[in-house]
Amino acid sequence: MNSLSSSTTHPDKPTKITSQAAGYLLNWPGLLAMAGILVLAAWNGQASIVVLTSLLFSSAGLAKLWSHLSLARISCRRQLSERRVFPGEKINVKLQVANRKPLPLPWIQVDDEIPQALGSTSTLTGAKPGSVLIRRSAAMLWYSSVKWKYELPCLKRGYYPLGPTVISSGDIFGLYSRSLITALEDHIIVYPKILPVGHLGIPSQQPMGESRSEYRVFQDPTRPVGVRDYQHGDGLRHIHWKASARLQALQVKVFEPTTTFKVALFLSVDSFTFNGSFSEDEFELGISVAASLAHHITEGGSPAGVFVNTRSVDSGQAVSIAPSGSRDQLTAVLEALAKVTASSSGPFERFVDNEQKVLHAGTTVALILGKPPETLPLLLNSLKENGFKLQVFFIGEGEALPLGEGIPFHRIRNAGDLGSLEG
């Protein structure tokens, strides 16, 4: 991945500007009181008080005007080296602030709010729960810019919104400060971890396709592997005319036997909560299993889809991606799994019953479960009667329920178990 994305906020598009004085005396009531003292001192001929009050009043006025203009024609830009990564990969973030006016800024401070789960070591708490602030500051001359860089380790799967970014500045005396809450918002997607997958014994229902078969039942005419002598009943369209002319005998093409299978991966969110206790480690392993199986199947040239009864972090909707051979299918699956939360959209059995309507008979349905529900055998029988082939993956420790004859299952206790699958 080598993309570069950026978000920019302009001075004419702030979401909110706030001002703050260094003390009560510098607010409007204090300034009015100071003006009153100045008038009374002048009326009574107190020259020293007039001079002192005039200096304070003029300094406060100059500072307030400077502060008011400090954030005018200020722009901020955030650049990300990547927006989609896998766990453990790093994203380089660059912040650039430009001062496009003739007024210098004695100080400017930028607070970029990011989720703490991304792995930042900052101890400054952000406004959003679970967020921290990346703070940078500098002094800027007129018509100048400044850049800062920081790194995000991206340790955990998820969908992470970035921002908003708060820019603060003020006058040279430090009497007034002004903050601009920008619309500089972006997001980072950390895909689930992809694990190595062993041999999947997923049966096929289609005579031709992308997966090589060990049994010569069907032949794929797009994959010739040799020639043989012509036999009675061979089709003329399969005759290899060049080889026939060379050998002075009719030769026909021999094709590689292949099969195609479609796989629908169903992940049960509610099966990872048992007796009120949620197992986060097993839940994340289940998501990685779903992502790894999808990757393994699509990389083999076969369609795969994923269904999860969750409430996605960005939309609040369940994940429903039907099997497809599209080039963007795997990306869509990984992004959807990155947004999966532990919040269930409803009972898994009802979810499967609704979603199976978009699947064709003969599709392999792979169920990925934590603690299997007692109704699992009934669900499997129903799917089998509807013409689906079945695979079951149990995540974590525990005993598997009896599933019925001819229904293969696998126990995945850790990442290594997925790589040792056989049959």
C-alpha positions as CSV (number, residue, x, y, z in Angstrom):
1,M,0.0,0.0,0.0
2,N,1.5,3.3,-1.1
3,S,-1.3,5.8,-1.1
4,L,-1.3,9.3,0.2
5,S,-4.4,11.0,1.3
6,S,-5.0,14.4,2.9
7,S,-7.6,16.6,4.4
8,T,-7.5,20.4,4.5
9,T,-9.4,23.0,6.4
10,H,-9.6,26.5,5.1
11,P,-10.0,29.8,7.1
12,D,-13.5,30.4,5.6
13,K,-14.8,26.9,6.7
14,P,-14.3,26.7,10.5
15,T,-16.9,24.7,12.5
16,K,-16.4,26.8,15.7
17,I,-14.3,29.6,17.1
18,T,-13.9,30.3,20.8
19,S,-12.0,33.1,22.6
20,Q,-10.6,33.2,26.1
21,A,-9.1,35.9,28.2
22,A,-6.2,35.4,30.7
23,G,-8.2,36.9,33.5
24,Y,-11.6,38.4,34.5
25,L,-10.2,42.0,34.3
26,L,-9.6,41.5,30.5
27,N,-13.2,40.5,29.8
28,W,-15.7,43.1,28.6
29,P,-16.9,43.9,32.2
30,G,-13.3,44.4,33.3
31,L,-12.5,46.6,30.3
32,L,-15.5,48.7,30.9
33,A,-14.5,49.1,34.6
34,M,-11.0,50.1,33.4
35,A,-12.5,52.7,31.1
36,G,-14.5,54.1,34.0
37,I,-11.4,54.4,36.1
38,L,-9.7,56.2,33.3
39,V,-12.5,58.8,33.0
40,L,-12.6,59.4,36.7
41,A,-8.8,59.7,37.0
42,A,-8.8,62.2,34.2
43,W,-11.7,64.2,35.7
44,N,-9.8,64.4,39.0
45,G,-6.5,65.2,37.4
46,Q,-4.7,62.0,38.6
47,A,-2.1,62.0,35.9
48,S,-0.2,58.9,37.1
49,I,-3.4,56.8,37.2
50,V,-4.4,58.1,33.8
51,V,-1.0,57.1,32.3
52,L,-1.1,53.7,33.9
53,T,-4.7,52.9,33.1
54,S,-4.2,54.2,29.5
55,L,-1.2,51.8,29.1
56,L,-3.2,48.8,30.4
57,F,-6.3,49.8,28.4
58,S,-4.3,50.2,25.1
59,S,-2.3,47.0,25.7
60,A,-5.5,45.1,26.3
61,G,-7.1,46.6,23.2
62,L,-4.0,45.8,21.0
63,A,-3.8,42.3,22.4
64,K,-7.5,41.6,21.8
65,L,-7.3,42.9,18.2
66,W,-4.1,40.8,17.6
67,S,-5.9,37.7,19.0
68,H,-9.0,38.4,16.9
69,L,-6.9,38.4,13.7
70,S,-4.5,35.6,14.7
71,L,-6.6,32.8,13.2
72,A,-7.7,34.7,10.1
73,R,-6.3,33.2,6.8
74,I,-5.0,30.1,8.7
75,S,-5.2,26.8,6.9
76,C,-4.4,23.3,8.3
77,R,-3.8,20.1,6.3
78,R,-3.4,16.5,7.5
79,Q,-1.7,14.0,5.2
80,L,-1.8,10.2,5.8
81,S,0.7,7.8,4.2
82,E,-2.1,5.2,4.3
83,R,-5.7,5.0,5.2
84,R,-6.0,1.2,5.1
85,V,-3.5,-1.0,6.8
86,F,-3.2,-4.4,8.6
87,P,-2.4,-4.7,12.3
88,G,1.2,-3.9,13.2
89,E,1.7,-1.6,10.2
90,K,2.5,2.1,10.7
91,I,0.9,5.2,9.3
92,N,2.9,8.4,9.0
93,V,0.9,11.5,9.7
94,K,1.9,15.0,8.6
95,L,0.3,18.2,9.8
96,Q,0.9,21.4,8.0
97,V,-0.3,24.8,9.1
98,A,0.0,27.9,6.9
99,N,-0.3,31.6,8.0
100,R,-1.3,33.5,4.8
101,K,-1.4,37.1,6.2
102,P,1.0,39.8,7.1
103,L,0.5,39.4,10.9
104,P,3.1,37.1,12.6
105,L,2.0,34.6,15.3
106,P,4.1,34.6,18.4
107,W,2.7,31.2,19.2
108,I,0.4,28.7,17.6
109,Q,-0.8,25.3,19.0
110,V,-2.3,22.4,17.1
111,D,-4.2,19.6,18.9
112,D,-5.0,16.6,16.7
113,E,-7.5,14.2,18.3
114,I,-7.0,10.5,17.6
115,P,-8.3,7.2,19.1
116,Q,-6.0,5.9,21.8
117,A,-6.5,2.4,20.5
118,L,-4.3,3.2,17.5
119,G,-1.4,3.0,19.8
120,S,-0.4,6.6,20.5
121,T,1.7,7.2,23.7
122,S,0.2,10.6,24.3
123,T,-1.2,11.3,27.8
124,L,-3.3,14.3,26.8
125,T,-7.0,13.3,27.0
126,G,-9.2,14.3,24.1
127,A,-12.9,15.4,24.1
128,K,-14.2,12.1,22.8
129,P,-14.2,9.0,25.1
130,G,-11.1,6.9,24.4
131,S,-9.3,9.6,22.5
132,V,-6.0,11.4,23.0
133,L,-4.5,14.6,21.7
134,I,-1.3,14.9,19.6
135,R,-0.1,18.4,20.5
136,R,2.4,20.5,18.5
137,S,3.3,24.2,18.9
138,A,5.5,26.8,17.2
139,A,5.9,30.5,16.4
140,M,5.2,31.6,12.8
141,L,6.2,34.6,10.8
142,W,3.9,36.3,8.2
143,Y,3.2,34.3,5.1
144,S,4.9,31.2,6.4
145,S,4.1,27.6,7.2
146,V,5.2,24.9,9.6
147,K,5.1,21.1,9.4
148,W,5.0,18.4,12.0
149,K,5.2,14.6,11.7
150,Y,4.1,11.8,13.9
151,E,3.6,8.0,13.6
152,L,0.6,5.8,14.4
153,P,1.5,2.1,15.1
154,C,-2.1,0.8,14.3
155,L,-2.0,-2.1,16.6
156,K,-5.6,-3.3,16.6
157,R,-8.3,-4.0,14.0
158,G,-11.0,-1.3,13.8
159,Y,-12.4,1.7,12.1
160,Y,-10.8,4.9,13.6
161,P,-12.1,8.4,13.0
162,L,-9.5,11.1,13.2
163,G,-10.2,14.7,14.3
164,P,-11.4,17.2,14.8
165,T,-8.2,19.3,14.9
166,V,-8.1,22.4,17.2
167,I,-5.8,25.3,16.2
168,S,-5.1,27.9,19.0
169,S,-3.2,31.2,18.8
170,G,-3.3,34.6,20.4
171,D,-1.4,37.9,21.0
172,I,2.2,38.4,21.9
173,F,1.4,39.3,25.5
174,G,-0.6,36.1,26.2
175,L,-3.6,38.1,27.3
176,Y,-6.1,36.6,24.9
177,S,-6.2,33.2,23.1
178,R,-8.4,32.1,20.3
179,S,-9.2,28.5,19.2
180,L,-10.6,27.2,15.9
181,I,-12.2,23.8,15.9
182,T,-11.7,22.7,12.3
183,A,-13.7,20.3,10.1
184,L,-10.4,18.4,9.5
185,E,-11.8,14.9,10.0
186,D,-10.7,11.6,8.4
187,H,-10.6,7.9,9.2
188,I,-8.2,5.0,9.3
189,I,-9.3,1.4,8.6
190,V,-7.2,-1.4,10.2
191,Y,-8.1,-4.7,8.6
192,P,-8.4,-7.9,10.5
193,K,-5.2,-10.0,10.8
194,I,-4.9,-12.5,7.9
195,L,-3.8,-16.0,9.1
196,P,-2.4,-18.9,7.1
197,V,-5.1,-21.4,6.1
198,G,-4.6,-25.1,5.6
199,H,-6.5,-27.4,3.2
200,L,-10.2,-26.6,3.1
201,G,-12.4,-29.6,2.2
202,I,-15.1,-27.4,0.8
203,P,-17.3,-29.3,-1.7
204,S,-18.2,-27.9,-5.1
205,Q,-21.5,-27.9,-7.0
206,Q,-20.3,-26.4,-10.3
207,P,-18.6,-28.4,-13.1
208,M,-16.1,-25.8,-14.1
209,G,-14.2,-23.0,-12.4
210,E,-11.0,-22.0,-10.7
211,S,-10.2,-24.7,-8.1
212,R,-8.3,-27.8,-9.3
213,S,-10.1,-31.1,-8.6
214,E,-8.4,-34.3,-7.6
215,Y,-11.1,-36.3,-9.4
216,R,-11.6,-36.3,-13.2
217,V,-15.3,-35.8,-13.2
218,F,-15.5,-32.5,-15.2
219,Q,-13.1,-30.8,-17.6
220,D,-12.6,-27.1,-18.0
221,P,-12.2,-26.2,-21.8
222,T,-10.2,-23.1,-20.8
223,R,-7.3,-25.2,-19.4
224,P,-5.7,-27.6,-21.9
225,V,-3.0,-29.7,-20.4
226,G,-2.1,-32.0,-23.3
227,V,-3.3,-34.1,-26.3
228,R,-4.3,-37.8,-26.8
229,D,-5.5,-40.0,-29.6
230,Y,-8.9,-39.4,-31.0
231,Q,-11.6,-41.8,-29.7
232,H,-15.1,-42.5,-31.0
233,G,-17.5,-39.9,-29.5
234,D,-14.9,-37.1,-29.0
235,G,-16.2,-33.7,-30.2
236,L,-14.7,-32.2,-33.4
237,R,-14.3,-28.8,-31.6
238,H,-11.7,-30.3,-29.3
239,I,-9.5,-31.7,-32.1
240,H,-6.0,-30.3,-32.0
241,W,-5.4,-29.8,-35.7
242,K,-1.7,-28.8,-35.6
243,A,-0.8,-31.8,-33.5
244,S,-2.9,-34.1,-35.8
245,A,-1.0,-32.8,-38.8
246,R,2.3,-33.3,-37.1
247,L,1.6,-36.8,-36.0
248,Q,-0.5,-37.8,-39.0
249,A,-3.3,-39.0,-36.7
250,L,-6.2,-37.2,-35.1
251,Q,-5.4,-35.8,-31.7
252,V,-7.8,-34.2,-29.2
253,K,-7.1,-31.8,-26.4
254,V,-7.0,-32.9,-22.8
255,F,-8.3,-30.4,-20.3
256,E,-7.5,-30.0,-16.6
257,P,-10.4,-31.0,-14.3
258,T,-11.6,-28.1,-12.2
259,T,-14.4,-27.1,-9.9
260,T,-15.9,-23.8,-8.7
261,F,-17.3,-23.3,-5.3
262,K,-19.1,-20.3,-3.7
263,V,-18.6,-19.8,0.0
264,A,-20.8,-17.7,2.3
265,L,-19.1,-17.0,5.7
266,F,-21.5,-16.4,8.6
267,L,-20.0,-15.0,11.8
268,S,-22.2,-15.0,14.9
269,V,-21.5,-12.0,17.1
270,D,-23.8,-13.1,20.0
271,S,-22.1,-16.5,20.3
272,F,-19.1,-14.8,21.9
273,T,-21.1,-13.7,24.9
274,F,-21.9,-16.5,27.4
275,N,-23.5,-16.0,30.8
276,G,-23.1,-12.3,30.5
277,S,-19.3,-12.5,29.8
278,F,-17.9,-11.4,26.5
279,S,-14.7,-13.0,25.2
280,E,-12.9,-10.3,23.3
281,D,-9.9,-12.4,22.4
282,E,-12.0,-15.2,20.9
283,F,-14.2,-12.6,19.1
284,E,-11.1,-11.1,17.4
285,L,-9.9,-14.5,16.5
286,G,-13.3,-15.3,15.0
287,I,-13.1,-12.1,12.9
288,S,-9.6,-13.0,11.8
289,V,-10.8,-16.5,10.8
290,A,-13.5,-15.0,8.7
291,A,-11.1,-12.6,7.0
292,S,-8.5,-15.3,6.5
293,L,-11.0,-17.8,4.9
294,A,-12.3,-15.0,2.6
295,H,-8.8,-14.1,1.6
296,H,-7.9,-17.8,1.0
297,I,-10.9,-18.5,-1.1
298,T,-10.8,-15.3,-3.2
299,E,-7.1,-15.6,-3.8
300,G,-7.9,-19.1,-5.1
301,G,-10.2,-17.5,-7.7
302,S,-13.5,-18.5,-6.1
303,P,-16.3,-16.2,-4.9
304,A,-16.7,-15.6,-1.2
305,G,-19.1,-13.5,0.8
306,V,-19.4,-12.6,4.5
307,F,-22.5,-12.1,6.7
308,V,-22.3,-10.8,10.3
309,N,-25.1,-10.1,12.7
310,T,-23.4,-7.0,14.1
311,R,-24.0,-3.3,14.3
312,S,-21.2,-1.8,12.2
313,V,-19.3,1.1,13.9
314,D,-20.1,3.6,11.1
315,S,-23.6,2.6,9.9
316,G,-25.0,0.6,12.7
317,Q,-26.1,-2.0,10.1
318,A,-25.3,-5.7,9.9
319,V,-22.7,-6.9,7.4
320,S,-24.2,-8.6,4.3
321,I,-21.9,-9.1,1.4
322,A,-23.0,-11.8,-1.0
323,P,-20.4,-14.1,-2.7
324,S,-18.9,-12.4,-5.8
325,G,-16.0,-12.7,-8.1
326,S,-15.5,-9.0,-8.3
327,R,-12.0,-7.7,-8.1
328,D,-13.0,-5.4,-5.2
329,Q,-14.7,-8.2,-3.3
330,L,-11.9,-9.0,-0.9
331,T,-11.4,-5.3,-0.1
332,A,-15.1,-4.9,0.6
333,V,-15.1,-7.9,2.9
334,L,-12.0,-6.8,4.9
335,E,-13.4,-3.2,5.3
336,A,-16.7,-4.6,6.5
337,L,-15.0,-6.9,9.0
338,A,-12.8,-4.0,10.2
339,K,-16.0,-2.2,11.2
340,V,-17.6,-5.1,13.1
341,T,-18.5,-4.4,16.7
342,A,-19.6,-6.7,19.5
343,S,-23.1,-5.3,19.4
344,S,-25.5,-7.8,17.9
345,S,-28.2,-6.8,15.4
346,G,-30.4,-9.7,16.5
347,P,-30.5,-13.5,17.0
348,F,-28.1,-15.3,14.7
349,E,-30.6,-18.0,13.7
350,R,-33.0,-15.4,12.4
351,F,-30.2,-13.5,10.7
352,V,-29.1,-16.6,8.8
353,D,-32.7,-17.4,7.8
354,N,-33.1,-14.0,6.3
355,E,-29.7,-13.8,4.6
356,Q,-29.7,-17.2,3.0
357,K,-32.4,-16.0,0.6
358,V,-29.7,-14.2,-1.4
359,L,-27.7,-17.4,-1.8
360,H,-28.0,-20.1,-4.5
361,A,-28.5,-23.7,-3.7
362,G,-25.1,-25.5,-3.7
363,T,-23.3,-22.6,-2.0
364,T,-21.1,-23.7,0.9
365,V,-22.2,-22.0,4.1
366,A,-19.4,-21.8,6.7
367,L,-20.6,-20.9,10.2
368,I,-18.1,-19.3,12.5
369,L,-19.2,-19.5,16.1
370,G,-18.0,-19.0,19.7
371,K,-20.3,-20.7,22.1
372,P,-22.7,-22.6,19.8
373,P,-26.4,-22.2,20.5
374,E,-28.4,-25.2,21.5
375,T,-30.5,-24.7,18.3
376,L,-27.5,-25.1,16.1
377,P,-28.4,-28.7,14.9
378,L,-31.9,-27.4,13.9
379,L,-30.3,-24.5,12.0
380,L,-27.9,-26.9,10.2
381,N,-30.6,-29.3,9.2
382,S,-32.6,-26.4,7.8
383,L,-29.7,-25.2,5.7
384,K,-28.9,-28.7,4.5
385,E,-32.5,-29.2,3.4
386,N,-32.3,-26.0,1.4
387,G,-29.5,-27.4,-0.6
388,F,-26.5,-25.8,1.1
389,K,-23.2,-27.5,1.8
390,L,-21.9,-26.9,5.3
391,Q,-18.8,-26.2,7.3
392,V,-18.6,-25.2,10.9
393,F,-15.8,-23.4,12.7
394,F,-15.8,-23.4,16.5
395,I,-13.7,-20.6,18.0
396,G,-12.0,-21.0,21.4
397,E,-12.2,-23.7,24.0
398,G,-15.2,-25.9,24.7
399,E,-16.9,-28.9,23.4
400,A,-18.6,-29.0,20.0
401,L,-22.2,-29.9,19.7
402,P,-23.1,-33.0,17.7
403,L,-23.9,-31.6,14.3
404,G,-25.3,-34.5,12.4
405,E,-23.9,-36.9,9.9
406,G,-21.8,-35.5,7.0
407,I,-21.3,-32.0,8.5
408,P,-17.6,-31.3,9.0
409,F,-16.4,-29.0,11.7
410,H,-13.1,-27.5,12.9
411,R,-12.0,-26.3,16.4
412,I,-9.9,-23.1,16.2
413,R,-8.3,-22.4,19.5
414,N,-5.5,-20.2,18.3
415,A,-4.1,-18.6,15.1
416,G,-2.0,-21.7,14.4
417,D,-5.0,-24.1,14.3
418,L,-6.3,-22.5,11.1
419,G,-3.1,-23.2,9.3
420,S,-3.2,-26.9,10.2
421,L,-6.7,-27.6,8.7
422,E,-7.0,-30.8,6.8
423,G,-9.8,-32.0,4.6
